[in-house]
Amino acid sequence: MVHLLLRRNWIGRIRLALTLAGLPFTVCSSGVGPAISCTPSYPFRATKTITSTSTSCCKLYTTSVRTMPSSATLHVKSRCPQYPGSKIKRLPVPDDKVDWSQKWPQYNPVNHTDPAVLKKPVWADAEIGVFSPKFNTVDAGVDRTGFEGTYKVENGKPLNPHGRTGVTGRGLLGRWGPNHAADPIVTRWKVDAKGAKILHSVSKRPILQFVAIKRKDCGEWAIPGGMVDPGEQVSLTLQREFSEEALNSLSVVPAERAKIHERINKLFKSPGFQVYKGYVDDPRNTDNAWMETVAVNFHDESGNSVSELPLQAGDDAGQVKWVDVDSSFALYASHSHFLELVAKERKAHW
């Protein structure tokens, strides 16, 4: 206890001194939670006041000094001390050294690519040197373009467009550069026995519900989604991932599968609302490989499409259920932010 008090006092004095001097600083602490977590966090900019953005694996503080261009955002989860699924410790990267434009000759991050990736499964690239992929284009059916524009390539390897992460290689990700995913957000209105929309007691707005899965890897609730296969259209990925993760369509008999696909096709042919498209602040990101996603909302307005289908968790999900859209419900990664945008678009409770 004495040790903890002394440590807190020591950190507090340094923080105060740096703040008074107007200098940027970062304090990372592993805390007492699990070493690997899927706790949500979001990119942030330095502001006029001291801001604390926390995850269970790190806490970052920024001062009033802007350390990056206003158009850029600092990734947070991509710098958490311990790389997920391993004992690898990232090289700590302070806020003012995240951007590649900031010179840092002493930067010597640890290199890590998971053994499962090195076994060269069909979804993974080979090591640079064994082959030379063409970046910022579609290369042999693999889309290596970035959702946020052209990214830099240095010494034959792509550079994370949001800056340093403290780890090189690919980690758990299969592709060098962007790894594209798709997240289908399927919603319906919460209704009473007569079919009337239920209003929230405080906001007086109608309540949306969405299909959520409980991830097996970290135990957190999330939007069902997955990686885009080479040459696959994102629209097909959205439909496939929802069918497999939320309805377990791969395990049902052909007759039932046909009924599921009929309902799914009806919903996914409706105009979807693109909620987000871009970089994802993901703990699996490295200096040379990162996650990008397209999140699209498909809304069952009448409640007679997927609403009537029995939900059943697929291989990647522990549980699946309809959940009320509400700001108090914690979700994986940036999924809460996606749902907030959906609620605003639908003029629903948040």
Secondary structure, 3 states (H helix, E strand, C coil): CHHHHHHHHHHHHHHHHHHHHCCCCCCCCCCCCCCCCCCCCCCECCCCCCEEEECCCCEEEECCCCCCCCCCCECCHHHCCECCCCCCECCCCCHHHCCCCCCCCCCCCEEEECHHHHCCCCCCCCCECCECCCCCCEECCEECCCCCCCCCEECCEECCCCCCCCEEEEECCCCCEEEEEEEEEEEEECECCCCCECECCCCCCECEEEEEEEECCCCCEECCCEECCCCCCHHHHHHHHHHHHHCCCCCCCHHHHHHHHHHHHHHHCCCCEEEEEEEECCCCCCCCEEEEEEEEEEEECCCCCHHHCCCCCCCCEEEEEEEECCCCCCCCCCHHHHHHHHHHHCCCCC
